[in-house]
Amino acid sequence: MRRMALVLFVGLCPCYSFTQGYYPLQVGNLWQYQSTELGSIDRWETRILGDTILPNSKTYSNFDGTNFGTRFLRQEGSRVYGYSVGDSSEFVLFDFSASVGDTMSRVTNPASSIVFQGQLRDSIYHRKSWVFSLIFGSGAGSYTFAEWTITDSLGLTYLFGEPGIGYRMTGALIDGVLYGTITGFQRPQSLEATQPVLLQNYPNPFNPTTVIPFEVGKPTMITVDIYSALGQHLVTLANSLYLRGRHTVVWNAARFPSGTYFCRFTASGFSQTKRLTLIR
């Protein structure tokens, strides 16, 4: 499934080349973000781990974490493409040559589209920024589920998403150049964590397949179960020993109706739960 306010931020290099629409997808690039809510300390980090060739024989940058409903991105010309794990298809995520109101991608089940909203210019780097929205539904019943501000040669600088939370880029390391401030905070999903961690599934909402990632700091028995909103156990996706590293399991919910489900992750007496939304 396809996924998807100008931000001012402090920079250390005001002379970076201006490329008129470039998403920095080099291995090792990383970004850090913090919630824009007053008093909130919620923050997260994402980075590019490497390149990978997917079943369509194209090479994608593999993100640690996800901002756009997919971990896999590539750029060709003015367009950035994402890869849908659920149906092994490619879709246009951003097009830096688009006109206001143009639709990048559209799906019918569930009805959603990625739309170019407009162009901005930040006052620190004097670069263009493009705003794209993920819109669910159509007509009077439609609503913006997520909004991304993409700044030329810097990537995602601002994210707004349901339920009304925004994230601002506070620092980035792009092609070896530092922008803003990179802090040493430890993410909850770090492999150095003392206990295994369940990460948010992607895409979410989904139809009918979603990927559920988790991280393990040392060899551990892991169980992953899916429950209905009423607490009924539906299926066990994993029940075995996992070694240190990041792992994923896939849930194909083709035989289940639309609704809210819960993924319960259990490891050595520790448990964690995430909410999953199936929309048909």
Wavefront OBJ file of the C-alpha trace (Angstrom):
o trace
v 0.000 0.000 0.000
v 1.213 3.536 -0.796
v 2.211 5.667 2.098
v 2.863 8.642 3.068
v 4.719 24.769 7.909
v 8.035 25.310 6.588
v 10.769 24.204 8.954
v 13.674 26.399 9.987
v 16.719 24.643 11.379
v 20.296 25.491 12.359
v 23.023 24.549 9.885
v 26.784 24.404 9.871
v 27.410 24.676 6.122
v 25.478 27.394 4.238
v 27.330 26.718 0.966
v 25.964 23.250 0.106
v 25.226 22.802 -3.601
v 21.660 23.489 -4.691
v 20.389 20.717 -6.916
v 16.725 21.645 -7.500
v 15.134 18.478 -6.223
v 17.394 15.794 -4.812
v 16.722 13.300 -2.006
v 20.033 12.230 -0.362
v 19.916 8.422 -0.439
v 23.580 7.610 0.195
v 24.505 4.852 2.648
v 25.332 6.241 6.102
v 23.120 9.329 5.889
v 21.073 9.826 9.050
v 18.409 12.178 10.380
v 17.192 13.013 13.879
v 13.799 14.497 14.729
v 11.963 15.805 17.769
v 8.286 16.323 18.460
v 7.041 19.884 17.993
v 4.663 19.569 20.941
v 5.564 21.948 23.761
v 7.379 20.114 26.533
v 7.570 16.827 24.632
v 10.840 14.874 24.574
v 9.612 12.368 22.007
v 12.279 11.972 19.317
v 13.515 9.459 16.801
v 16.264 8.749 14.333
v 16.446 7.116 10.936
v 19.414 6.224 8.749
v 20.285 4.480 5.494
v 21.795 1.075 6.184
v 22.720 0.073 2.649
v 21.497 -0.702 -0.846
v 19.429 -3.723 -1.781
v 18.131 -5.236 -5.013
v 14.453 -6.121 -4.732
v 12.394 -8.608 -6.778
v 11.754 -6.036 -9.535
v 15.559 -6.028 -10.151
v 15.893 -2.366 -9.120
v 18.262 -1.082 -6.447
v 16.823 0.743 -3.434
v 18.245 2.464 -0.378
v 17.290 0.507 2.723
v 16.206 2.709 5.647
v 16.471 1.791 9.297
v 12.952 2.663 10.265
v 10.347 4.173 7.988
v 8.890 7.613 7.355
v 6.814 6.970 4.261
v 5.154 3.587 4.745
v 8.120 1.821 3.161
v 11.756 1.212 4.061
v 12.887 1.190 0.425
v 13.422 4.321 -1.699
v 15.206 5.174 -4.929
v 15.436 8.331 -7.039
v 15.371 8.534 -10.823
v 15.383 11.985 -12.348
v 12.969 14.253 -10.496
v 11.051 11.351 -8.968
v 11.525 9.396 -5.747
v 10.026 5.907 -5.856
v 8.966 3.699 -2.980
v 8.614 -0.072 -2.947
v 5.530 -1.733 -1.499
v 6.469 -4.911 0.372
v 2.850 -6.048 0.485
v 2.339 -6.443 -3.265
v 5.928 -6.075 -4.597
v 4.998 -2.976 -6.595
v 6.721 0.363 -7.097
v 4.981 3.720 -6.721
v 5.853 7.400 -7.102
v 6.329 8.930 -3.664
v 7.604 12.396 -4.654
v 7.998 14.248 -7.933
v 9.978 17.482 -7.650
v 8.768 18.670 -11.065
v 5.070 18.298 -10.196
v 2.512 21.108 -10.309
v 0.384 22.014 -7.306
v -2.471 19.545 -6.966
v -0.824 16.775 -8.994
v -1.347 13.237 -7.714
v 1.834 11.188 -7.340
v 0.165 7.832 -6.673
v -3.322 6.586 -6.056
v -4.775 3.344 -4.733
v -8.397 2.259 -4.518
v -8.306 -0.165 -1.609
v -8.249 1.651 0.729
v -8.862 4.873 -1.192
v -5.797 7.048 -0.704
v -3.480 9.244 -2.719
v -0.230 11.191 -2.439
v -0.700 14.778 -3.603
v 1.768 17.625 -4.161
v 0.558 20.584 -2.086
v 3.053 23.324 -2.878
v 6.570 24.679 -2.686
v 8.287 26.669 0.066
v 11.723 28.137 0.704
v 13.594 28.007 4.013
v 15.475 31.073 5.240
v 18.589 29.273 6.517
v 19.827 27.386 3.447
v 17.794 29.325 0.871
v 16.643 26.072 -0.671
v 13.381 24.888 -2.051
v 11.105 22.672 -0.021
v 8.232 20.594 -1.391
v 5.141 19.612 0.618
v 3.395 16.309 -0.130
v 0.309 14.905 1.603
v -1.064 11.417 2.032
v -4.825 11.801 1.733
v -7.265 9.089 2.767
v -10.669 8.909 1.138
v -12.049 11.185 -1.540
v -14.459 14.078 -1.804
v -16.034 15.554 1.305
v -14.997 12.584 3.438
v -11.278 12.825 2.692
v -8.672 13.846 5.269
v -4.920 14.357 5.431
v -3.314 11.408 7.187
v 0.297 12.601 6.848
v 2.207 15.559 5.427
v 5.892 15.593 4.501
v 8.106 18.609 3.891
v 11.074 17.604 1.716
v 13.977 20.074 1.482
v 16.357 19.943 -1.458
v 19.462 17.826 -0.726
v 18.433 17.412 2.933
v 15.476 15.052 2.722
v 12.582 15.010 5.169
v 12.714 18.110 7.384
v 9.186 18.098 8.787
v 6.551 15.417 9.316
v 2.956 15.906 10.355
v 0.792 12.870 10.984
v -2.330 11.650 12.690
v -3.256 12.004 15.489
v -1.996 15.582 15.108
v 1.672 15.193 16.037
v 4.465 16.968 14.188
v 8.186 16.160 14.068
v 10.937 18.620 13.157
v 14.391 17.683 11.926
v 16.941 18.746 14.543
v 20.054 17.391 12.857
v 21.322 15.349 9.947
v 24.515 13.867 8.589
v 24.291 14.046 4.791
v 27.177 12.754 2.666
v 29.569 13.421 5.566
v 28.337 16.996 6.176
v 26.716 17.816 9.534
v 23.545 19.925 9.652
v 22.027 21.098 12.907
v 22.899 19.009 15.949
v 23.285 15.246 16.127
v 22.769 14.094 19.693
v 23.723 10.819 21.310
v 20.283 9.860 22.526
v 19.549 6.166 22.443
v 16.469 5.236 20.476
v 14.018 2.771 22.023
v 14.610 0.482 19.030
v 18.394 0.400 19.538
v 20.020 -3.010 19.501
v 21.866 -1.939 22.634
v 18.616 -1.977 24.572
v 18.581 -4.359 27.515
v 15.440 -6.087 26.260
v 14.001 -6.907 22.824
v 11.852 -4.241 21.184
v 8.775 -4.466 18.975
v 8.709 -1.761 16.264
v 5.675 -0.346 14.475
v 4.424 -2.394 11.555
v 4.580 -1.012 8.037
v 2.555 -0.094 6.172
v -0.053 0.892 8.741
v -2.914 1.126 7.860
v -2.474 -1.855 5.516
v -4.330 -4.124 3.114
v -3.964 -7.039 3.322
v -0.272 -7.603 4.172
v 1.939 -5.835 6.695
v 5.506 -6.291 7.931
v 6.119 -6.422 11.688
v 9.751 -5.649 12.649
v 11.464 -6.236 15.978
v 14.981 -6.074 17.362
v 16.819 -8.495 19.623
v 19.987 -7.599 21.551
v 20.946 -11.218 22.323
v 19.612 -14.722 21.491
v 16.042 -14.790 22.825
v 12.869 -16.844 22.499
v 10.348 -14.628 20.717
v 6.601 -15.020 20.291
v 4.518 -12.751 18.045
v 0.721 -13.100 18.265
v -2.177 -11.261 16.642
v -5.343 -10.485 18.611
v -8.699 -8.975 17.665
v -9.950 -5.743 19.234
v -11.990 -7.944 21.616
v -8.887 -9.807 22.781
v -9.455 -13.004 20.785
v -6.244 -14.754 19.755
v -6.186 -15.068 15.961
v -2.781 -16.296 14.827
v 0.795 -16.873 16.018
v 3.321 -15.412 13.586
v 6.499 -16.410 15.431
v 7.469 -18.714 18.258
v 11.163 -19.530 18.104
v 14.694 -18.513 19.057
v 15.999 -15.353 17.354
v 19.628 -14.212 17.327
v 20.849 -10.649 17.854
v 19.722 -8.276 15.098
v 16.666 -6.876 13.375
v 14.025 -9.365 12.245
v 10.618 -9.208 10.592
v 7.510 -11.338 10.344
v 4.729 -10.820 7.809
v 1.021 -10.977 8.531
v -1.329 -11.624 5.620
v -4.754 -10.591 6.876
v -6.624 -11.428 3.663
v -9.191 -13.542 5.515
v -9.931 -10.953 8.188
v -12.322 -7.956 8.019
v -11.345 -4.301 8.285
v -10.716 -3.108 11.799
v -8.254 -2.673 14.620
v -5.978 -5.527 15.656
v -3.225 -5.878 18.203
v 0.204 -7.455 17.858
v 1.590 -8.860 21.098
v 5.340 -9.383 21.284
v 6.633 -11.618 24.085
v 10.267 -12.266 25.000
v 11.646 -13.776 28.214
v 8.842 -12.541 30.398
v 8.702 -9.125 28.706
v 5.755 -8.188 26.493
v 4.860 -5.265 24.272
v 1.803 -4.482 22.161
v 1.263 -2.429 18.994
v -2.008 -1.496 17.310
v -2.489 -2.487 13.644
v -5.189 -1.081 11.354
v -6.573 -3.129 8.468
v -8.529 -1.063 5.917
v -10.217 -2.618 2.898
l 1 2 3 4
l 5 6 7 8 9 10 11 12 13 14 15 16 17 18 19 20 21 22 23 24 25 26 27 28 29 30 31 32 33 34 35 36 37 38 39 40 41 42 43 44 45 46 47 48 49 50 51 52 53 54 55 56 57 58 59 60 61 62 63 64 65 66 67 68 69 70 71 72 73 74 75 76 77 78 79 80 81 82 83 84 85 86 87 88 89 90 91 92 93 94 95 96 97 98 99 100 101 102 103 104 105 106 107 108 109 110 111 112 113 114 115 116 117 118 119 120 121 122 123 124 125 126 127 128 129 130 131 132 133 134 135 136 137 138 139 140 141 142 143 144 145 146 147 148 149 150 151 152 153 154 155 156 157 158 159 160 161 162 163 164 165 166 167 168 169 170 171 172 173 174 175 176 177 178 179 180 181 182 183 184 185 186 187 188 189 190 191 192 193 194 195 196 197 198 199 200 201 202 203 204 205 206 207 208 209 210 211 212 213 214 215 216 217 218 219 220 221 222 223 224 225 226 227 228 229 230 231 232 233 234 235 236 237 238 239 240 241 242 243 244 245 246 247 248 249 250 251 252 253 254 255 256 257 258 259 260 261 262 263 264 265 266 267 268 269 270 271 272 273 274 275 276 277 278 279 280
